[in-house]
Amino acid sequence: MPDPAQGTRPMLELSGVCTSYGPVPMLREVTLHVARGEVVCLLGPNGAGKSTAFKAICGLLRLDRGEVGILGRSVAALGPERLSALGAGFVPEGRRLFPTLTVRQNLKLAYDASGSTAGFDARLDAMGELFPRIRERLGQPAGTMSGGEQAMVALARALIGAPQLLVMDEPSLGLSPRLIDEYFDIVTAVREQGTTVLLIEQNAEAALAVADRGYLLVRGAIAAEGPSRALLEDDVVRHLYL
């Protein structure tokens, strides 16, 4: 049963997060939050530190300073293996499916890790509504699917446990413009169903089109933040990135 007090907390919060790879600083005092029901994007060019931020949120990276919290719980204290059961779903860069397992098997593994009590068949039906092509390919090995189809399976895998929070790392990478539009339409539908979303993306215009707010990460630090429309129109942001 959810704690009623959690409704007033950010779903996700990074506070003064600093990380490094050996002597090289990667994230520098990164602070951001995602409120319940929002879609927020974290933007930045290659090498800005976006994937490092994703790893920090997943609990896969030791922090030098700062804290990452999901629903008021410290990610470092929980460990990555418990985040799915807490109510978080993740789409890593590059999909990272089990290629020799079928689509159904990939989804079942994620469902079991989530601790969901909704019933696997019911959740599988819900994924079939969102992803009609997946419903037709449940018995197919994931590694034999096209890149666009694998992207949809990776998103369905993150959603199969009905997470409260969805975090995606570069989901549009390698997709055609048509598939990018289709993918972000699904993100909008997921948000309308009540899921909070952090979208970590290089494709700024696509991300800002579906997000409420955004943060711009440059050389490991937040260089700008604000409502999506304001970021699109900000001359400094356009000079730095767009």
N, C-alpha and C positions, 0 to 999 in steps of 0.2 A: 504494500500500500504506500503510495507516495506521501512524503511529508508535506502537509499543507504549506509550511513555511518556505518550501522550495520554490513555490510560485513567484516569490518576490526576488529570488536570486537569479543572477545571470546563468544561463544554461552552460556557458563556457566563459572562462576568464583567464587571461594571461596577465600576470602582474610583474613587471620589471624583469622579464625573462632574459637571461644572458646565457649563451652557450658558446662553445669553441670546439674546434677540431685540433687537438694538440695546442700549439701556441697561436693558432689563427682564430680570432673572434668571428663568430657567425651571426648570432643574434645579439643585439645590443639594446638592453632595457626595453624590450617589446612589451607593450601593454595594450590589450584590446579586450573587448567583451562582446558576447552575443546574447541578447535577451531572448526569453522564451517567445517563439513564434516568428522570429526574424529570419531573413536570409541576409547574411553579411558576407562580403567577399574580401579576401586578402590578395592583393594584386602585387605584381612586381616583375621585372625583367629576369632573364636567366641569371642565376648567381646571386639573386637578391636575398635568398635565405628562406624561400617559401617552403621547400620540402623539409628543411631543417625545422621550421615551425610545425609542420605536420608531424614529424617524428617526436617533437617535444610534447605535442598534444596527446599523441598515442602512448606516451610513457616509454618510448624506445630510446630516449636520449637523456643522458644525465645533464641536469642544469647546473651551471656554475653559480647562478643566483636567480632569485625570483621563484614564482610558483605558477603552476597550471592547475586550475580547478574545473571540475565538471559537476554541476548541481551542488556546488559548495564543498565537494569532496576533493582532496588532494590527489592528483593523478599519481604522483610519486609514491604516496602512501598506499594506493590501491594496487599499482602494478598493471601493465597492459592487459594481462589475461583476464582481469575482472571488469574491464571497461564495457564490454558488450553486455554483461549481465547488469551493469549499472544503468544501461539505456543509451549507449552510444554506438553508432554504426560508422564504419570507415571505408572509404574507397581510395586505396593507395594509387600512386602514379604507376602506370604500366599494368593495371588490372590485377596481376598476380593471382590468377585463378590456378586451380589444380588441373593442368591440361589433359591428363589421362582420365580424369573422372568426368562423369556426365554432368550436365547442367543441374539435374536434380540432386546429384550427390554433392556438388559444390554448395547448393543452397541448403541442403540438409545439415551439412557440417556447420554452416554459419548459424542456422536456426538453433541447433543444439547448444552452441556456445553462448547464445543470447539468453538462455534461460526463460524464453517466452512460454507462456501458458495458453496462448491463443489457439494452439493446434496447428501442426505443420501443414495439413491438407488445406485448412482455411487460409493460412498465410500464402501457400502456394497458389491458391485461386486468386488471392488479392494481387500477387505479383503478375499473374497471367492477365489480369485486367489492365495493369500498368504497362506490361511488356508483352503484347500479343505474340511477337515472334518467339519469345522464350517459351511460351506455352506449347508451341509447335516443335520445340527442340529439346525437350526435357531429357530425352534418352541419348542425346548426341554428346560425344566427348567435347569438353569446352575448348580444347586446343585446336579443334578442327573448324571452329567458327571464324567468321570474318572479324576484323578488328572492331567494327561498329557493334556487332552482335556481342562480342566479348565485353565491350564497355557496358552494354545493357545488363549482362549477367553480373558484372562486378557491382553495379548499382543495386540490382535486385538482391544480391548477396548481402549488401549492407543494410537493406531495408527489410529482409525476411523476418527479422525478430521484432519488427515494429519499434524501432528506436525513437527516443525523444529527440536525440541530437544526431545529425548526419554531418560528417566532416569529409570533404572530398579534396584530393590533391591532383591538380591538373587533369580533370576528367575529360576535357576536350582534346587532349593531346593526340594527334594522329587521326582525328575524325574529319570528315568532309564538312563543308559549310552546312549542307542539308542535315547531316547527322548531328552537328552541333546544335542547330535549332531544335531538332527533335529531342535531344538530350535535355536541353534547358527547359523545354516545355514540360518534361517529366519532373524536373526539379520544382517548377512552379506548382504542379499538381501535388507533389509531395508536401510542399509547404502548406497548401490549402487543406491538406488532411491533418495538419497540426504538428508536423515535424519541423524543428528548428534546424537551420542549415548554415554551416560555414563552408564557403566555396573558395578554395585556394586555386588561383588561376592566373595564367599569363594573358589569356584572351580577355582583355579588359572590357571591351565594348559588349561582348556577349554576357560576361558576368554582371556588369553594372546594369544591364537591361532587366535582369531578374532580381537583383539585390535591392534591399532597402538602404543599406549603408555600405561603405567600403573603407578599407585601409590600404595605403600604398607603402610597400616595403621596398626600401632602397638601401643596398649595402648593409643589410641586417638591422636596419632601424626604421621605425615608422616615420615616413616623410610627410604624409598627409592623411587626413581622415575626414569623413563627412557623409552626408546623404549622397546617393548615387548620382543624382542629377547635378549636384554641385561639383562633384569630382569630375564629371564629364565636361563641365564648362570651365573648370579652373585652369587658368593659363599656366600656372606653375606645374600642375599635374601633367598637363598636355606636353609641356616642355621636357619634364623628367621621364615621361613614359609613353603617353598616348601618341 
